[in-house]
Amino acid sequence: MLVAMDKSHNQTPAALVKAIVKLATPLVRLLLHFQITFPVFSQMLKRIYIDIADQEFGIDNKPPTDSRISLLTGIHRKDVKRFRHDEPDQNKAPETFSVGTQLISVWLSDPAYLDSEGKPKALPKASPKNPGNAISFETLVASVTKQDIRPKVVLEEWLRLGVVHIQDNQVVLNANAFVPQQGFDEKAFFFGKNLHDHIAAGTHNLLNGQPPQFDRAVFYNRLTPDAISALESMINDRASQLLVDVNKEAKRLQIKSRGNAKAHFRFNLGAYFWVEHQAPAKFGDTNEKD
């Protein structure tokens, strides 16, 4: 079925909440994968809330006061003041995202945990009864965590994530555990850019922005792997050709627009293809799932 995204502003708050939960779900999955914890993410959100309120919710072309931003965002006034006035680089990501990354940092940099070649040592799980200067995974965790986090809990989670493995009853850091794959920075850049623009277009339409932004999708379910393969091949060919054609025309128009005082607009056209396995419908269930 071909669907035009709803451009009206008639959705109930419950429908909007449902949509936000849906779009946030894969984002939280990504955050957890990279051990970006909720407290860290909440600080990022505070900054975003404050920045948007500061930039877009002034009155009579005057910037809003700290009190007004606090009222709009629900963020305590002392936090608003801190983010607006006491932190010049408010877009800077925290240097340490989680206990996990702190532990990795120590393991990769503290001479006590490095061998003669400067590589992270394999660590015994626990220290001996009379440790002296002996190191272990237990001492590594204790050196960082100021909270009640047991080394066993960290180890179990890291084994699950593939951060470490056990060899000869010692904990070994996997070389590429926290090293992004080749081209990761470029992928992350376009991840942010493309999803920002898609959500911005949808937000514009939900708020009855004029003119409406183009935002359409085709989706079907109950397809076989062979059907998916055939559709993927067609989409790869035709969507790629569309992007090539648009790129040529956009370049031609960009050259034509040089020197024009009105040439201050940009656009972003993207295409994506998402496939997932759904549980088989129960007998007699004719409801289509999105």
HUVEN-V775144 format. One record per helix or strand of 3 or more residues. SS is the DSSP state (@ for helix, = for strand). FROM is the first residue (numbers start at 1). LEN is the number of residues. If there is no record, write none. Layout:
ss=SS from=FROM len=LEN
ss=SS from=FROM len=LEN
//
This chain:
ss== from=2 len=3
ss=@ from=13 len=21
ss=@ from=38 len=19
ss=@ from=66 len=8
ss=@ from=77 len=10
ss=@ from=99 len=11
ss=@ from=111 len=3
ss=@ from=137 len=8
ss=@ from=151 len=11
ss== from=164 len=4
ss== from=170 len=4
ss=@ from=184 len=23
ss== from=216 len=3
ss=@ from=225 len=32
//
